[in-house]
Each structure stands twice: as C-alpha cells, then as structure tokens.
Amino acid sequence: MKLTAIAIDDEPVALEVIRSHAAKVPFLEVKGFFTNAFEAADFLRKEKTDLLFLDIKMPDINGIDFLTSLPEPPMVIFTTAYSEHAVQSFELDAIDYLLKPFSLARFLKACNKAYALSQFKQEKVVQPAFTTNYIFIKSGYEQLRVELDEILYLESAGNYVNFVFADRKVLSRLNMQEALALLPPAKFTRVHRSYIVANSKVQRIDRNYLYVNQFPISIGAAYADAVEKVAGGKIS
C-alpha cells in the first residue's frame, strides 16, 4: 500500500527538503509540491490524496485556516518553524507536528504514523459498525460486544478511550481517531479533542457545552461546526 501526498509551503527550500526525505520513504508518493495554497486546494478537489504536509505560517492563508476550509481533509502532518500552534493542530487531529529543521528520521517517524493509521482504517472497513447495531472493542484481553444504542459518549484517557454507558465505563486501548473509525458517523460526532458523543443522547446544547445525562461536555473550538450536526433545536 502506498500513501499519496502533497506538500504545501511558501518556501521552495522547505519543499525541497520534503521532496528529498519523501524520496527515501518507499510507501510514500508525493504527487505535488505547492507554494500556493489555493492551487493546492484545487488539486485536492480533483485528486485523491491520503496525506498533506502543510506549513502553518503562509502569506495568503495560514495552514490551520486552510485545513479547516477543506470539506474532506486528508490526514495532515504540519511542518513549521513555530511551536505555538501545536495544541491547536492536534485538536484538528494532525498526525504529527514537525518543527523545522527536521531530520529524515523524524520525518520517517511521522510518515510511519500516517501509514499505520491508514492501515487501521482499511482494516476497519470490514467492521460491522455501519451495518449492525453493535461493535466489538478490545478491553484487556477480551473482545467485548458493545451495543451502539447504549453508548452515551466516549472520553479520551491518554492512550486509551473510555466508552461511557449509563451504568458503567469500558476502557479500550484506542486513540480518538481509531475509536471514531469504529462508529457510524450518522450516529456519533466528535465535539472536542477528548469527546465523541452519541447524537441521540444529547439532551441540550448551549454556547460552550453539550449535556448527556446531565454531564457537561465541552465543545472544542475546532469542532464547533460539527456540533451543528447534533443541535437540532437543542441549543439554549
């Protein structure tokens, strides 16, 4: 399996570094190098792309705004000389955050993470999550059957995710992206980097919180648009 990618950076020298490193990664095929983000956006509309190497500080539009403007963004690895946007980038589910100048070893580590996530998503295509009312999740040494209609919300717990029910919690070694891939998107929405909610279990929504079984769940700034999906007149 190969990952197709493009790179966006207003500095041609930075793009040459990515080009040189990418040529040494056997599973990576970079199809385009762009100094103009709007030309890159046009390419993304026309061509299937798995991975985006994206600078943050660019003259016309910054990388954060560019990514949030994409209706169906690919996986992203931010490449920047500045560290202050790291937290925000991970709220947007960035695969990694490479600080310039980065070595080949560090670049390869980021690419390996993207490759592993892509493989995971492909494997989960056979999961019955989207055609049945249950999924199986690994908890400890067991595979537990979980009824989708019983899930209230999911909560990040470091390298684990808690599946929260009315009467219990089930801890599984997943990250939030992996957990979201198990769930039908019509029924579950990520509303914060640490929370995924069952749409039908949301009782009300105000400006900053959703409430599930009276439990307040923060709305992450990067996920405000997604919350409209579950609002349905419940905003107070």
C-alpha positions as CSV (number, residue, x, y, z in Angstrom):
1,M,0.0,0.0,0.0
2,K,1.2,3.5,-0.9
3,L,0.2,6.8,0.6
4,T,-0.3,9.6,-1.9
5,A,0.6,13.0,-0.6
6,I,1.1,16.7,-1.5
7,A,3.2,19.3,0.3
8,I,2.3,23.0,0.8
9,D,4.9,25.6,1.9
10,D,5.5,29.1,0.7
11,E,9.3,28.5,0.9
12,P,10.7,26.4,-2.0
13,V,13.7,25.4,0.0
14,A,11.3,23.8,2.6
15,L,9.6,21.9,-0.2
16,E,12.9,20.6,-1.5
17,V,13.6,19.1,2.0
18,I,10.3,17.3,1.9
19,R,11.0,16.1,-1.6
20,S,14.4,14.8,-0.6
21,H,13.1,13.0,2.5
22,A,10.0,11.6,0.8
23,A,12.1,10.0,-2.0
24,K,13.6,7.8,0.7
25,V,10.2,6.6,2.1
26,P,9.2,3.5,0.0
27,F,5.4,3.7,0.8
28,L,5.1,7.4,0.1
29,E,4.3,9.1,-3.3
30,V,4.2,12.9,-3.2
31,K,2.2,14.0,-6.3
32,G,2.6,17.7,-5.9
33,F,4.6,20.5,-4.2
34,F,2.8,23.8,-3.9
35,T,3.9,27.3,-2.8
36,N,0.3,28.5,-3.4
37,A,-2.3,27.1,-1.1
38,F,-5.2,27.8,-3.4
39,E,-3.6,25.9,-6.2
40,A,-3.2,23.0,-3.8
41,A,-6.8,23.2,-2.8
42,D,-7.8,22.9,-6.4
43,F,-5.6,19.8,-6.7
44,L,-7.2,18.3,-3.6
45,R,-10.7,18.7,-5.1
46,K,-9.6,16.8,-8.2
47,E,-7.2,14.1,-7.0
48,K,-7.5,11.5,-4.2
49,T,-4.9,12.4,-1.6
50,D,-4.1,10.5,1.6
51,L,-1.7,12.8,3.3
52,L,-0.9,16.5,3.4
53,F,2.4,18.1,4.5
54,L,1.3,21.6,5.5
55,D,3.1,24.7,6.6
56,I,1.3,27.0,9.1
57,K,2.8,30.4,8.6
58,M,2.0,31.3,4.9
59,P,1.3,34.7,3.5
60,D,-2.2,34.3,2.0
61,I,-3.8,31.9,4.4
62,N,-2.3,30.1,7.4
63,G,-2.3,26.3,7.5
64,I,-4.8,26.0,10.3
65,D,-7.4,28.0,8.4
66,F,-6.6,26.2,5.1
67,L,-7.1,22.8,6.7
68,T,-10.5,23.8,8.3
69,S,-11.6,25.1,5.0
70,L,-11.4,21.7,3.3
71,P,-14.7,19.8,3.3
72,E,-13.0,16.4,3.4
73,P,-9.4,16.9,4.5
74,P,-6.8,14.2,4.2
75,M,-4.5,13.2,7.0
76,V,-2.2,16.1,7.8
77,I,1.4,16.5,9.1
78,F,2.2,20.1,10.0
79,T,5.6,21.3,9.0
80,T,6.6,24.6,10.7
81,A,9.3,26.6,12.3
82,Y,7.0,27.7,15.1
83,S,5.7,25.7,18.1
84,E,2.9,27.8,19.3
85,H,0.2,26.1,17.2
86,A,1.0,22.6,18.3
87,V,-2.0,22.2,20.7
88,Q,-4.5,23.6,18.1
89,S,-3.0,21.3,15.4
90,F,-3.7,18.2,17.4
91,E,-7.2,19.4,18.1
92,L,-7.6,19.1,14.4
93,D,-6.4,15.5,14.5
94,A,-3.0,16.2,13.0
95,I,-0.9,13.0,12.6
96,D,2.2,14.9,13.7
97,Y,3.8,18.3,14.1
98,L,7.3,18.6,12.6
99,L,9.4,21.6,13.7
100,K,11.8,22.8,11.1
101,P,14.5,21.9,10.5
102,F,13.5,18.2,10.9
103,S,15.7,15.2,10.2
104,L,14.9,12.3,7.9
105,A,14.5,10.1,11.0
106,R,11.8,12.5,12.4
107,F,10.1,12.8,9.0
108,L,10.0,9.0,8.7
109,K,8.5,8.6,12.1
110,A,5.7,10.9,11.2
111,C,5.1,9.1,7.9
112,N,5.0,5.8,9.7
113,K,2.3,7.1,12.0
114,A,0.2,8.1,8.9
115,Y,0.8,4.7,7.3
116,A,-0.3,2.9,10.4
117,L,-3.5,4.9,10.7
118,S,-4.3,4.4,7.1
119,Q,-3.8,0.6,7.5
120,F,-6.1,0.7,10.6
121,K,-8.8,2.5,8.7
122,Q,-8.7,0.0,5.9
123,E,-8.9,-2.9,8.3
124,K,-11.9,-1.4,9.9
125,V,-13.8,-1.4,6.6
126,V,-14.9,-4.9,7.5
127,Q,-16.1,-3.9,10.9
128,P,-19.9,-4.3,11.2
129,A,-20.2,-0.9,12.9
130,F,-22.0,0.7,10.0
131,T,-24.4,-2.2,9.2
132,T,-25.3,-3.6,12.6
133,N,-26.3,-2.2,16.0
134,Y,-23.1,-3.3,17.7
135,I,-19.4,-3.3,17.5
136,F,-16.6,-5.3,19.2
137,I,-14.0,-3.5,21.2
138,K,-10.9,-4.9,22.9
139,S,-10.8,-4.3,26.7
140,G,-7.8,-6.0,28.4
141,Y,-7.6,-9.5,26.9
142,E,-11.3,-9.7,25.9
143,Q,-13.2,-8.6,22.8
144,L,-16.5,-7.1,24.2
145,R,-19.7,-6.7,22.2
146,V,-21.0,-3.2,22.7
147,E,-24.5,-2.1,21.7
148,L,-24.3,1.2,19.8
149,D,-27.6,2.4,21.3
150,E,-26.3,2.0,24.8
151,I,-23.2,4.3,24.4
152,L,-23.6,7.8,25.8
153,Y,-20.3,9.2,24.9
154,L,-16.6,8.4,24.5
155,E,-13.9,10.1,26.6
156,S,-10.1,10.2,25.8
157,A,-7.9,8.8,28.6
158,G,-4.3,9.2,27.4
159,N,-3.6,6.2,25.1
160,Y,-7.0,4.8,25.9
161,V,-10.6,5.6,25.3
162,N,-13.5,5.2,27.8
163,F,-16.8,4.1,26.3
164,V,-19.3,5.5,28.8
165,F,-22.7,3.9,29.4
166,A,-25.5,4.8,31.8
167,D,-24.2,2.2,34.3
168,R,-20.6,1.6,33.5
169,K,-17.4,2.5,31.6
170,V,-15.4,0.3,29.3
171,L,-11.7,1.2,28.8
172,S,-10.1,0.2,25.4
173,R,-6.6,0.9,24.1
174,L,-7.6,3.1,21.2
175,N,-6.9,6.7,20.3
176,M,-9.8,9.0,19.4
177,Q,-9.3,8.7,15.7
178,E,-9.4,4.9,15.9
179,A,-12.5,4.9,18.1
180,L,-14.3,7.3,15.7
181,A,-13.5,5.0,12.8
182,L,-15.4,2.2,14.5
183,L,-18.6,4.3,14.8
184,P,-21.3,5.2,12.3
185,P,-20.9,8.9,11.5
186,A,-24.6,9.4,11.3
187,K,-25.0,8.5,15.0
188,F,-21.8,9.8,16.6
189,T,-20.0,13.2,16.4
190,R,-16.6,14.3,17.7
191,V,-17.2,17.6,19.6
192,H,-13.9,18.0,21.3
193,R,-10.4,16.5,21.0
194,S,-11.3,14.4,24.1
195,Y,-15.0,13.6,23.5
196,I,-17.2,11.9,21.0
197,V,-21.0,11.9,21.7
198,A,-23.9,9.8,20.7
199,N,-26.1,12.3,18.8
200,S,-29.3,10.8,20.2
201,K,-28.2,11.1,23.8
202,V,-27.6,14.8,23.7
203,Q,-30.2,16.5,25.8
204,R,-29.4,20.1,25.2
205,I,-26.6,22.4,23.9
206,D,-25.5,25.8,25.0
207,R,-22.7,28.0,23.7
208,N,-19.9,26.1,25.4
209,Y,-21.3,22.7,26.4
210,L,-23.4,19.7,25.3
211,Y,-25.2,17.8,28.1
212,V,-25.5,14.0,28.1
213,N,-27.3,12.5,31.1
214,Q,-26.8,15.9,32.7
215,F,-23.0,15.6,32.2
216,P,-21.5,18.7,30.6
217,I,-19.2,18.1,27.7
218,S,-17.0,20.9,26.4
219,I,-17.4,22.0,22.8
220,G,-13.9,22.3,21.2
221,A,-13.4,25.4,19.1
222,A,-12.1,23.3,16.2
223,Y,-15.4,21.2,16.3
224,A,-17.9,24.0,16.6
225,D,-19.2,23.4,13.0
226,A,-19.7,19.6,13.7
227,V,-21.9,20.5,16.7
228,E,-24.5,21.9,14.3
229,K,-25.0,18.3,13.2
230,V,-26.4,17.3,16.5
231,A,-28.0,20.6,17.5
232,G,-31.5,20.2,16.0
233,G,-33.0,23.0,18.1
234,K,-31.5,21.9,21.3
235,I,-29.2,25.0,21.7
236,S,-30.2,27.1,24.6
